[in-house]
Structures are given as structure tokens and as C-alpha cells.
Amino acid sequence: MSNFFNGVLEETHVIKANKQRCIISNEEFGLADPDKLREIISNIHSVDRIEDKRERIIRKTSILIVGLGYDQPFKNGNKRTALSISILMLRLEQFDIPFHTKAQKREVFDLLEGLMFKFLL
């Protein structure tokens, strides 16, 4: 996954992350709609030309969260995958979200998940 850590998100990275989420949750893994996943990744890369680093990473993570949460290309774990990859992408761009307690971590995840559901309505 070296490209991912260079800031280039690829389909294979999202698939691998989703598979790991499913294994952890003891759920069935499967890519139900590969075309939707390709479209989401393409949309993420469409903002690569934005010069402002902060705006670019916020748009990328928003596209990922809404894309996986709404389009649900995987059989299971779409939202959890979106949140975990988004947090990693933010950290890689030095936009770390500090968690001092499990309660704070849960609060941030709940806020992100609530934001995702607003896009779905």
C-alpha cells in the first residue's frame, strides 16, 4: 500500500481496508458494485488540482464518506471503512484528530456518522 501512504488512494486500498473491517466485525466481505467504487475513487481524484491543501483533503474525505456511505459498494462495513480511511487520510495530511479518551473518539465518530447521514437525506 505504498501509494496510499504517498497520498494516492486506489481502489485496492479501499477494498483491503473494507476486508479488514469485515474480518474484525466477523461479517461477510464482498464488493457488490465495483463500478460505484471506481466512480468514488475517480471523484476523489477529481479534486487533486485544488491547490489549497486543507480544502483538497476535506473535499477528498467528504467524497469518500458520502460515496461509500450512500452508494454502499461493499456488502458490509461501508461507513466504517469510509471513516477509518478518512481519518488516516487526514492524519497523513497533518490534520490529526486527537483522542484522549474512548468517549472522545466515540463522539468524533458519531459526529462524522451524523454528517454522513445528512448527505443521505
N, C-alpha and C positions, 0 to 999 in steps of 0.2 A: 504494500500500500504506500510506496514511497511517493507517488504523485500526489496522493491525498495530503500527505504531510508537507508537500510543496504548495499547497493551496489549490490543487486541481482535483475537484470532486468528479469521480467517474461512476458509472452505473455499477461496476463491480464492487466498489467500496460500499455503496448503499445496500447492495444485495448481501454482502458479507456481514455488514452491521445488523441487518434485519435477521439474518440467520442466527447470529449470536444472541439477539434479543429473544428469538423464539426458543432457542435451546435453554436459555436462562429461565424462561417462563414455562417451559415444558409444553409448548404449543407447536402445532404443525407449521412448518415453513413451506413457503411456496410463492413464486412470483406469478400472480394471477393475470397481470396486464403489463407485459414488457413494453408495449408501445407507450403507455402512460408514463412509465418510469423514464423512458428515453425523452419524452416530451418535457418532463420535470427537469431533468438534467440539462437539456437544451435551454430551457427557460432560465435556469441558474446561470449558465454560461453567457446568456444574452446580456447580462449586466457587467461583464468583465471590462468593458470600456469605460465604465464610470470611474473617473479619476479620484474622487473623494473616497478614501479607504473606508471610512465609517459608513457612509451611505451604501457603498458597494456590499460590505459584509452584512449589513442589516437587510438589504434587499435580497441577497442570496439566501440568508437563513429564513426570511419570510416566505420566499418562494418554496423552499424545501418544506417548511412546516405546513403551509397551506396545501401544497401539492400532494404530499404524502397523506396528510390528514383528510383532505377532501376526495382525492382521486382513488385512494386506497389500492395501489398497485399490488400490494402483498396480501396474502391470505390473513396474516396476523401481524401485530406489532408495528403497524404503520406510524402511529403517533409517537410511540416510544422510540422508534428508530429516528424519526424526524427530530425529536427533542434531543436525543443523545448526540446525533451528528451535528446539529445546530450549535449545541454548547461547545463541542470540540472545535468547530469552525470559528466560533467567537474567540475561544482561547488561543487558537493559532494566530489570530489577528490582534492579540493582546487586549481583547475585550472580555476578560475573565469575570465570571460571576462568582464572588466569594461566598462560600457556605461555611458558616461557623458551627452550625448545628443541623441535625437532621430536619428539624422543624423549618429552618430557613430554606433548606434545599426543597422540601415538600412545597413550601409556599411559592417559590420561584417556579417549580414545575406546574403547580396549579394555575398560576398566572399565565404561563405560556400556553397551557392547555386551554384555558378560558379564552385567550386571544385567538387560538386556532378555531374554536367553536364559533366565535363571532363571524369569522370569514365564511363559515358553512351555512349560516342562517340567511 
